[in-house]
């Protein structure tokens, strides 16, 4: 059975077929959640952002897909909807990020710096995925965004360019710089973790 395109599912939804919209949610929910979580971090309400994106799709779908006239891609679907969903997700996340940055700036102006005793990096309760996620959050927003779209949402360079409004060459450069920054941030953490593991294993050999 041939899979329905996004525009066909939207047309069915507009005609009263509730299962059609459920299929769209099933098709895009995972990538959108990864996109939003990558930008906002865990425990940030990123799921609410994605829920609002789907509500917007239900109430005000993109014009080019309302009546099945979107441009099909090679897979028989509609690339436009994926780009539209990720763009709406991105815009909502960026609004939250800007608001959070303003809040943090105000707090830093009045709060004293808290020194970390010994400057040690604590990695006891963290796994690799958590370390990577924490390192991603330290990257500049533009680098973090393209890495999230590329690595977590599995978007192509062309799709990332459409979502972010950047040129493909710029997207490639940001991905390259982001990977370098990610590597620099992870290296001392992983070295510290390795050192702790080696020290622990050597305690019983003396």
C-alpha positions as CSV (number, residue, x, y, z in Angstrom):
1,X,0.0,0.0,0.0
2,X,1.4,3.4,-1.0
3,X,2.0,5.8,1.9
4,X,-0.1,8.9,1.8
5,X,1.8,12.2,1.3
6,X,1.6,14.9,3.9
7,X,-0.7,17.0,1.7
8,X,-3.0,14.0,1.2
9,X,-3.1,13.5,5.0
10,X,-3.9,17.1,5.6
11,X,-6.7,17.0,3.0
12,X,-8.2,13.9,4.7
13,X,-7.9,15.7,8.1
14,X,-9.8,18.7,6.7
15,X,-12.5,16.3,5.5
16,X,-12.9,15.0,9.0
17,X,-10.6,12.0,9.1
18,X,-9.0,12.2,12.6
19,X,-6.7,9.3,12.0
20,X,-5.0,11.3,9.2
21,X,-3.8,13.9,11.7
22,X,-2.7,11.2,14.1
23,X,-0.5,9.8,11.3
24,X,1.1,13.2,10.8
25,X,1.8,13.4,14.5
26,X,3.3,9.9,14.5
27,X,5.4,10.8,11.4
28,X,7.0,14.0,12.8
29,X,6.7,14.0,16.6
30,X,10.0,12.2,17.3
31,X,12.2,14.5,15.1
32,X,10.4,17.6,16.5
33,X,10.9,16.5,20.1
34,X,14.6,15.9,19.4
35,X,14.9,19.3,17.8
36,X,13.2,21.1,20.7
37,X,15.0,19.2,23.4
38,X,18.3,19.8,21.7
39,X,17.7,23.6,21.7
40,X,16.1,23.9,25.1
41,X,17.5,21.1,27.1
42,X,15.8,18.4,29.2
43,X,13.1,19.5,31.7
44,X,12.6,22.7,29.8
45,X,9.0,22.2,28.6
46,X,10.2,21.3,25.1
47,X,7.3,18.8,24.9
48,X,4.8,21.7,25.3
49,X,6.5,23.5,22.4
50,X,6.0,20.5,20.1
51,X,2.4,20.2,21.3
52,X,1.8,23.9,20.4
53,X,3.4,23.3,17.0
54,X,0.9,20.5,16.2
55,X,-2.0,22.6,17.4
56,X,-0.9,25.3,15.0
57,X,-0.7,22.7,12.2
58,X,-4.3,21.6,13.0
59,X,-5.7,25.1,13.2
60,X,-3.6,26.9,10.5
61,X,-1.7,24.5,8.2
62,X,0.7,26.0,5.6
63,X,-1.1,27.3,2.5
64,X,0.9,25.3,0.0
65,X,-0.2,22.0,1.6
66,X,-3.9,22.8,2.4
67,X,-5.2,21.6,-0.9
68,X,-2.6,19.0,-1.9
69,X,-0.5,21.2,-4.1
70,X,2.8,20.9,-2.3
71,X,5.9,19.9,-4.2
72,X,6.6,16.2,-3.7
73,X,10.1,15.0,-3.0
74,X,11.7,11.8,-4.3
75,X,10.2,9.7,-1.6
76,X,6.6,10.6,-2.6
77,X,6.0,12.8,0.5
78,X,6.1,16.5,1.0
79,X,9.3,18.1,2.1
80,X,7.6,21.4,2.7
81,X,5.7,20.2,5.8
82,X,8.8,18.9,7.5
83,X,10.6,22.3,6.9
84,X,7.5,24.2,8.1
85,X,7.2,22.1,11.3
86,X,10.9,22.5,12.1
87,X,10.8,26.2,11.4
88,X,7.8,26.8,13.7
89,X,9.5,24.6,16.3
90,X,12.7,26.6,15.9
91,X,11.0,30.0,16.2
92,X,9.2,28.9,19.4
93,X,12.4,27.6,20.9
94,X,14.4,30.7,20.0
95,X,11.7,32.9,21.7
96,X,12.2,30.9,24.8
97,X,16.0,31.0,24.6
98,X,16.0,34.7,24.2
99,X,13.7,35.1,27.2
100,X,15.9,32.8,29.2
101,X,19.1,34.6,28.2
102,X,17.6,37.9,29.4
103,X,16.5,36.3,32.7
104,X,20.0,34.9,33.3
105,X,21.6,38.2,32.4
106,X,19.5,39.9,35.0
107,X,20.4,37.3,37.6
108,X,24.1,37.4,36.9
109,X,24.1,41.2,37.4
110,X,23.0,40.7,41.0
111,X,24.3,37.3,42.0
112,X,27.9,36.7,43.1
113,X,30.0,34.2,41.3
114,X,30.0,30.7,42.8
115,X,33.4,29.0,42.7
116,X,33.6,25.3,42.1
117,X,35.9,23.7,44.8
118,X,39.1,22.5,43.2
119,X,37.7,23.1,39.7
120,X,36.9,19.5,39.4
121,X,34.5,18.2,36.8
122,X,31.9,15.9,38.3
123,X,30.9,13.1,36.0
124,X,29.9,10.4,38.6
125,X,26.2,10.1,37.7
126,X,26.4,11.1,34.1
127,X,26.3,8.8,31.1
128,X,27.7,9.6,27.6
129,X,24.4,10.9,26.3
130,X,24.0,13.3,29.2
131,X,27.6,14.6,28.7
132,X,27.0,15.2,25.0
133,X,23.7,17.0,25.8
134,X,25.4,19.2,28.4
135,X,28.2,20.0,26.0
136,X,25.7,20.9,23.3
137,X,24.0,23.4,25.6
138,X,27.3,25.2,26.0
139,X,27.7,25.8,22.3
140,X,26.6,29.1,20.6
141,X,22.9,28.8,19.7
142,X,23.5,28.8,15.9
143,X,26.0,26.0,16.1
144,X,23.8,24.0,18.6
145,X,20.8,24.4,16.4
146,X,22.4,23.0,13.2
147,X,23.9,20.1,15.1
148,X,20.6,19.2,16.7
149,X,18.9,19.3,13.3
150,X,21.7,17.3,11.7
151,X,22.5,14.7,14.4
152,X,19.3,14.4,16.3
153,X,16.5,15.3,13.8
154,X,18.4,13.7,10.9
155,X,17.8,16.7,8.6
156,X,19.8,17.2,5.4
157,X,21.9,20.3,4.8
158,X,19.3,21.6,2.4
159,X,16.5,21.1,4.9
160,X,18.5,22.8,7.7
161,X,19.1,25.7,5.4
162,X,15.4,26.0,4.8
163,X,14.5,25.8,8.5
164,X,17.1,28.3,9.6
165,X,17.1,30.6,6.6
166,X,20.8,30.2,6.1
167,X,22.8,29.3,3.0
168,X,23.9,25.7,2.7
169,X,27.5,26.7,2.8
170,X,26.9,28.5,6.1
171,X,25.1,25.5,7.5
172,X,28.1,23.3,6.6
173,X,30.5,25.7,8.3
174,X,28.4,25.9,11.5
175,X,28.2,22.1,11.7
176,X,31.9,21.9,11.3
177,X,32.6,24.5,13.9
178,X,30.0,23.0,16.2
179,X,31.6,19.6,16.0
180,X,35.0,21.1,16.8
181,X,33.5,22.9,19.8
182,X,31.7,19.8,21.0
183,X,34.9,17.8,20.8
184,X,36.8,20.5,22.8
185,X,34.2,20.4,25.5
186,X,33.9,16.7,25.7
187,X,37.7,16.0,25.8
188,X,38.5,17.2,29.3
189,X,35.3,15.6,30.7
190,X,36.1,12.3,29.1
191,X,39.7,12.5,30.3
192,X,38.6,13.3,33.8
193,X,36.2,10.3,33.7
194,X,38.9,8.0,32.5
195,X,41.3,9.2,35.2
196,X,38.7,8.6,37.9
197,X,38.1,5.1,36.5
198,X,41.8,4.3,36.4
199,X,42.3,5.6,39.9
200,X,39.4,3.5,41.2
201,X,40.7,0.4,39.5
202,X,44.2,0.9,40.9
203,X,43.1,1.3,44.5
204,X,42.9,-2.4,45.0
205,X,46.2,-3.3,43.3
206,X,48.6,-1.6,45.8
